[in-house]
Amino acid sequence: MMILKYSKAALSFVALAVFCALSTILSVLPANAATVVDTIHGEKVELFRADVSTSTSVVVFENGARETLDTWEKVIADIGKDAKIFAYNRPGYGKSEVTSAPRDGLTIVEELRQILRQQGLKPPYLLVGHSMGGLYMQLFARMYPQEVQGVVLVDSLYPGIIKRPEDFPMYTRIAKRLLLSSTVAREIDEIYHTGEIVQSIPWRDDIPMVRLFNVPKSSGTIGVDFGVVNDDPQTIAAVKALYPKAQKIIADSDHKIQVANPEIVTSAIRDIMRRQRLN
């Protein structure tokens, strides 16, 4: 029942984060650290990296919709003490240049791999993805399992949860066009298709995974889904059945667990790092 509660309540927060015109969190990365803007295949990309030369772990962060790498600041400040860190803003976010390339998951995963190679960061990677970024990290791990050390999904989107864009209510389509940037709107329109690709590629159960679910306990919590969430029993059952060997952690937080309760995310990352060291 707890996962069912997650699916109806927390997934509403996913949709709320996707569609509401929320203010970007303005924060500061760890002391003495700064983002840089690099040119990757002719396009400017804003990124942050921290290197621990003795570490065998490269922790790669992928942001949710409408979010920038700043949301990971507290997690980076902790994990960066013991692991190599890479975070970036996808094209059209922060100081990263808008691109004309498709905004489906396949394209985004390939862009990320190109950036990692250009930065000289070799696999295996410990992938950490929030919300829509979690959907991209699932696809990365399925496409290139040999390059993945582990996966941490932070209140992630899953295949089938968001409806096809043509099935969005008219008021949601209008709000999307008026309130969101073209980049974000294009990404949202590809969520369902990206989920289909994720489901089409087999999952390797030997990849360690931690799934963090936000289930707020506050009686005042109100879920809003703008008519975009599939919360029918069949979809909920499919989400529950994904990744049977993954560790599931229920958090009383909000959708941005990495901001509200960063210790939960850092603990999950460190757990996978410990497992890999033991192996």
Number of C-alpha atoms within 10 A of each C-alpha: 6 9 18 16 13 19 26 19 20 26 29 23 24 28 23 18 21 23 24 15 14 12 8 12 12 8 12 13 18 15 7 5 12 12 17 14 16 16 14 13 11 8 13 18 24 21 20 18 20 21 15 14 10 9 11 17 23 26 26 21 24 27 25 26 22 22 26 21 25 22 24 24 17 22 21 27 16 15 18 19 13 18 22 23 23 24 24 26 23 27 22 18 21 19 18 19 18 16 13 9 10 13 21 20 26 17 13 21 19 13 16 17 16 14 20 17 11 14 13 9 18 14 17 17 25 26 26 27 23 29 26 27 25 26 23 32 28 27 24 23 24 21 19 12 17 13 15 20 23 24 27 27 28 28 30 27 25 27 22 22 23 26 19 17 16 9 12 17 12 11 11 17 16 11 14 21 13 12 14 17 13 14 19 21 20 15 18 24 19 18 26 21 19 24 22 14 17 24 16 11 12 9 17 12 11 11 18 21 26 22 20 21 25 27 26 19 11 9 6 7 12 11 15 20 22 18 16 20 21 19 20 11 11 10 17 18 14 13 18 13 10 13 17 10 13 16 13 15 14 16 18 14 19 20 26 21 22 22 18 14 16 18 15 18 24 18 14 22 23 14 15 21 22 11 12 14 10 7 6
